[in-house]
């Protein structure tokens, strides 16, 4: 019997002995019987061979306690609150004020650019209108002149 077969066989025997339900125990016993039959042995012969290869009367591995359950995050104790110092408040306020100043300066530059663009557009429109007015005035003068 290979170590993997032996391990599987031992697990099936342990489950057959300590299964939670009768169906689980019967299924484990049937699996152990199939493993033994695959080796050309009966279940009793395989158990006897297993006991002969291991010291001690019990072929079942010792019971290990189940691993401890990890509690949910909400069940964890919270970290103690670290009080904020006056220096930290002042630093945060200074950072906020500096950010506000940078944002205001950036907005002011943007407004100046937009205003300059608007003024240039308005001057262009006034010049175009003045040209149209001169052309109209010239056309009126030509109509009255003959």
C-alpha positions in Angstrom: 0.0 0.0 0.0 1.5 3.4 -1.0 1.6 6.2 1.5 -1.2 8.0 -0.3 -3.5 4.9 -0.3 -2.7 4.3 3.3 -3.6 7.9 4.2 -6.9 7.7 2.3 -7.7 4.3 3.8 -7.0 5.6 7.3 -9.2 8.7 6.7 -12.0 6.5 5.5 -11.7 4.3 8.6 -11.7 7.3 10.9 -14.8 8.7 9.2 -16.5 5.3 9.4 -15.8 5.2 13.1 -16.7 8.8 13.9 -19.0 10.1 11.1 -21.7 12.5 12.0 -24.5 10.5 10.5 -25.2 6.8 9.8 -25.1 7.5 6.1 -21.8 9.2 6.3 -20.4 6.3 8.3 -21.8 3.7 5.8 -20.3 5.6 2.9 -16.9 5.8 4.5 -17.0 2.1 5.3 -17.9 1.4 1.6 -15.0 3.6 0.4 -12.6 1.8 2.7 -13.9 -1.6 1.4 -13.3 -0.4 -2.2 -9.7 0.7 -1.4 -9.0 -2.7 0.2 -10.6 -4.5 -2.8 -8.4 -2.4 -5.1 -5.4 -3.9 -3.3 -6.8 -7.4 -3.5 -7.6 -7.6 0.2 -10.7 -7.8 2.3 -11.5 -4.9 4.7 -10.5 -6.9 7.7 -7.2 -8.0 6.1 -6.4 -4.4 5.1 -7.1 -3.2 8.7 -4.9 -6.0 10.1 -2.1 -5.1 7.7 -2.5 -1.5 8.6 -2.3 -2.3 12.3 0.7 -4.5 11.7 2.6 -1.7 9.9 1.9 0.9 12.6 2.8 0.7 16.3 -0.2 0.8 18.7 -3.6 -0.8 18.5 -5.5 2.2 17.0 -5.0 2.7 13.2 -6.8 6.0 13.4 -4.8 9.2 13.5 -5.0 11.2 16.7 -7.8 13.7 16.8 -6.6 17.3 16.4 -8.8 20.1 17.6 -10.4 22.1 14.8 -8.7 25.3 13.9 -10.0 28.3 15.8 -12.7 30.3 13.9 -11.7 33.7 12.7 -14.2 36.2 14.1 -16.0 38.6 11.9 -14.5 42.0 11.3 -17.3 43.7 13.1 -16.7 41.5 16.2 -13.1 42.6 16.5 -12.3 45.1 19.2 -11.8 48.6 17.8 -8.4 50.3 18.0 -8.3 53.0 20.7 -8.9 56.5 19.3 -5.7 58.5 19.0 -6.4 62.1 20.0 -5.4 64.7 17.5 -2.9 67.4 18.7 -3.2 71.1 18.3 -0.1 71.1 16.1 -1.7 68.5 13.8 -4.9 70.7 13.5 -2.8 73.7 12.7 -0.8 71.8 10.1 -4.1 70.5 8.5 -5.5 74.0 8.5 -2.4 75.4 6.9 -2.5 72.8 4.2 -6.1 73.5 3.5 -5.5 77.3 3.3 -2.6 76.8 1.0 -4.7 74.6 -1.2 -7.5 77.2 -1.3 -5.0 79.9 -2.2 -3.6 77.8 -5.1 -7.1 77.0 -6.3 -8.2 80.7 -6.1 -5.0 81.8 -8.0 -5.7 79.2 -10.7 -9.3 80.3 -11.0 -8.2 83.9 -11.2 -5.8 83.1 -14.1 -8.5 81.2 -15.9 -11.0 84.2 -15.5 -8.3 86.6 -16.8 -7.7 84.4 -19.9 -11.4 84.1 -20.5 -11.9 87.8 -20.1 -9.1 88.6 -22.5 -10.6 86.2 -25.0 -14.0 87.8 -24.6 -12.5 91.3 -25.1 -10.6 90.2 -28.2 -13.8 88.7 -29.6 -15.8 91.8 -28.8 -13.1 94.1 -30.4 -13.2 91.9 -33.5 -17.0 92.1 -33.7 -16.9 95.9 -33.2 -14.3 96.2 -36.0 -16.4 94.0 -38.3 -19.6 96.1 -37.5 -17.7 99.3 -38.2 -16.7 98.0 -41.6 -20.2 97.0 -42.4 -21.4 100.5 -41.2 -18.9 102.2 -43.5 -20.0 100.1 -46.5 -23.6 100.8 -45.7 -22.9 104.5 -45.5 -21.0 104.5 -48.8 -23.9 102.6 -50.4 -26.3 105.2 -49.1 -24.2 108.0 -50.4 -24.0 106.4 -53.9 -27.8 106.2 -54.0 -28.3 109.8 -53.2 -25.5 111.1 -55.4 -27.0 110.7 -58.9 
